Amino acid sequence: MNLKKYGINLSQKDIKGKYKSLFLNDNQTVLYMDIIPKTIDELSILQHEIFHCVMFILDKIGIKLSYKTDEIYAYLIQYITKQIYLKISPTSFS
């Protein structure tokens, strides 16, 4: 896995699995899947990992999930999901 151009130095042993979300010491968040999701099951796993990433990001800035903050979580999940979908299948979505 080559993420060095993003300043991330991870090996496969750091990932430990097919799907993983990581929050690194330098405050970077990494979502790893060993495939590009195409099936309903794979897309649901992607959503699961996106949720973990959102938890890492918002927890780091002190926003805990609650009834008062759920909209912030929902918007960030929506934004990250859209960005990933545009990368994995840019011609399928508009």
Residue pairs with C-beta under 8 A, 6 or more apart in sequence:
1 10
1 11
1 12
1 15
1 32
3 9
3 10
3 30
6 28
7 26
7 28
8 24
8 28
8 30
10 22
10 30
14 22
15 22
15 32
18 33
18 34
18 35
19 32
19 33
19 34
19 45
19 48
19 49
20 30
20 31
20 32
20 49
21 29
21 30
21 31
21 32
21 49
21 50
21 52
21 53
21 56
22 29
22 30
22 32
23 29
23 56
23 60
24 30
27 60
29 53
29 56
29 57
31 46
31 49
31 50
31 52
31 53
31 84
32 49
33 42
33 45
33 46
33 49
35 42
36 88
37 43
37 45
37 46
37 88
46 81
46 84
47 77
47 81
50 77
50 80
50 81
50 84
51 77
53 80
54 73
54 76
54 77
54 80
55 65
57 76
58 64
58 65
58 69
58 72
58 73
58 76
63 69
63 72
65 73
85 92
85 93
86 93
